[in-house]
């Protein structure tokens, strides 16, 4: 399975259960692996035949900026669903990092992986 990788996509959003977390958008990071058969794109050398990672990044940045969730688990799940619905990816592994959420840890996050059968 071929994969498109996006590492440490910087997004800003409101996510958290504590009142102080719900005031201002905070820095979040997203790591992505997206299934994509690259054979056609490799043969044609055309952007129209490949998963456009710039479009994926912009889509996620816009989505996170315009939503508010209590849990990073909810945000991560919604991002995966959005990627499937908008770009038709059949498989996604997404890690959502919330730096600074725990004072004694460099990072906390969640990782989810989904296989979509109707893709």
N, C-alpha and C positions, 0 to 999 in steps of 0.2 A: 504494500500500500504506500503510495506516495503521500507526502505531507507538506503542507505549507506551514512554516513556523514563524511566529511573531513572538519576540521575547521582550519583556519589560515594557509593554505598551503603557504609557503614562496616561492616566485618566483622572478626572476630578469628579467626586460625587459625594452626596450626603448619605452616609450609611453608619448606623450605630444605634445602640439602645440607650446610651446615656445622654441626658439633655445637652451637655456640652458638645457632643458629637453631631447633634442635629442642627447646629447653628450655621456653620460654614462648610462648603465642600472641602474635602480632604484629598490628599494625594493617595492614589491607589495604583497598583501595578497589575497588569494582566499578561500572563504567558499563555500562548495558544499553540496547539497542534491541530491542524485541520486536514482531513483526508481530501485528496485531490488527485485524480489520474492525470499525470503530467505528460503523457505520451503525445496527445494531440497538440498541445501547446509547444512541446519540444520540436515537433515536426513542422509546425506552421510559423513558429516564432511570433505569434500574434497575441497581444494582451486579451483579446476577446475570447481566447480559448483557454484561459487560465483563471484561477481564483485570484482576483485583484486584492492583494493584501493591503494596499493603500485604502481602498474602499472599505475593507473589513475594519481597519483601524479607525477610520473616520466614523463609521457607523457605531462602533462601540463607544468611542469618545462622546459622541452626541447623545447616545442612549443613557450612558451613566450620568452625564451632566444634567439630564432632564428628568431623572427619576430620583426617588428617595425610598430607601428601605431600612428596616431595622437590622436585618441580618445580612452578612456577606454571602451566606449560603443562598439566600433568595436572589440577590443580585447576580451571583454566578449562574444560577439555574436559568434566570431570565435571559442572560447574555447568550448562553448556549442555545436556547430556544430561538432567539432572534437570529443567530447565525444560521441555524438550520432553515428557518422560514425565509429569510431574505436571500441567502446565497446557496441554499440547497446542499450544504455539506452533509455527507452521510455519517460522518464520525467526527467528534470534537473532544479534545482534552483541553480543559481550561483551568488555569490556576489563578486565583484572585488573591493578591497580597494586600494586606492592610498594615503598612509600616507604622510603628509607633503605638500600636493598639495596646500592647502590653509592655510596661516599663522595663521589664527584665528580659525582653526578647527582641532580637533585631527585626523580626517580622512574624506575623501570624497570617494564616490564609487558609483557603479551602481549595481542593482540587476535585473536579468532577470530570467524568468521562461518559459520553453518551454515544450510542449507536442508534441511528434512526433507520428503521426498517423501510420506511416509505420514500427513501431518498434514491 
